[in-house]
Every structure is written in structure tokens, then in C-alpha cells.
């Protein structure tokens, strides 16, 4: 990822900070203009923006908020592309690979990359709980490293820690 791509990602993440964004996996159905079909649904998005280069039929990591979709890049093996997953409230991996999860306590999880990444990634975390007033974020004061990151899951009404599903996307 070059500096301009990183600046673009950070600008878009700043916009997303106060919105409800979800990490989703999709497939490129056309590259000009860029069209993406999201996995597990019949929903297609046409003319979307991408941070990294993609090709027809690539499996891609995306961020979805409202009716907007941003393609983060292709999902590659060996930690060469975005790495993402979905984790249950019990700490079980629901989707994704190349990481492990430890449930440290109520609403407190550590995600460890396996193998370790080449550099500390940019990590986006969101609630995967579905309906309800539950949020997820990187643990305050604990920066992601090439080895791991921590997630806090909480009620959005009181801020109290609760066990809840979350999704993440890491870009090294």
C-alpha cells in the first residue's frame, strides 16, 4: 500500500468513525467500472471505489456503510493482502483464517495473527451482532502490532462491556 492509498484510507475511515460500518467479503464481477457482488447476498454494487488494485473474480475485502461500499483490496493468502474475520461473542472464529482469538474477559478479546504480519496493520473493527445496541472498537490505549490487536465490545447505551460478535479487517 503506497502513501497516497494509506492517506485515502485514513480519510475514509475518519468519515466512518461516527457511522456504522461493516466489513464484508465480496467478489469482483467487473473491473471497468468496478462492480462487486457481496457474499451471502444478492446485492451488487456498481462503480465502487477501491484502495488497491483488483481483477475480475477476485475475492475482496470491503467496508459497507449505508449504501456506500469501499473495496479495501483482494484477499490473498500468506498475509499478502487484507486479513479479516468474524468472531463470536464466545471468542470462536466464525469466518476467516490466519488468526487466533483469546477471550480475555467479558467483552475483551485478543486477535493474534498467524503467521505474524510484516508490519503493524491498520485495523478496522465493527460489531457483527446484527440488531441491537452493541458496538465494537479497538481497545483504548492498545495499538495494533504485527503480532496482535485487542478488541472491546460494549453496549452503545451504557458503555458496559458485554460479550458480542465482532468483525475486523487488517491491512498491513
Beta strands, then each sheet from edge to edge (+ up, - down):
strand 1: 22-31
strand 2: 34-38
strand 3: 44-46
strand 4: 49-50
strand 5: 59-65
strand 6: 68-74
strand 7: 83-87
strand 8: 93-95
strand 9: 99-105
strand 10: 108-113
strand 11: 122-127
strand 12: 134-138
strand 13: 148-155
strand 14: 166-171
sheet 1: 3+ 2- 1+ 5- 6+ 4+
sheet 2: 8+ 7- 14+ 11-
sheet 3: 9+ 10- 13+ 12-
end
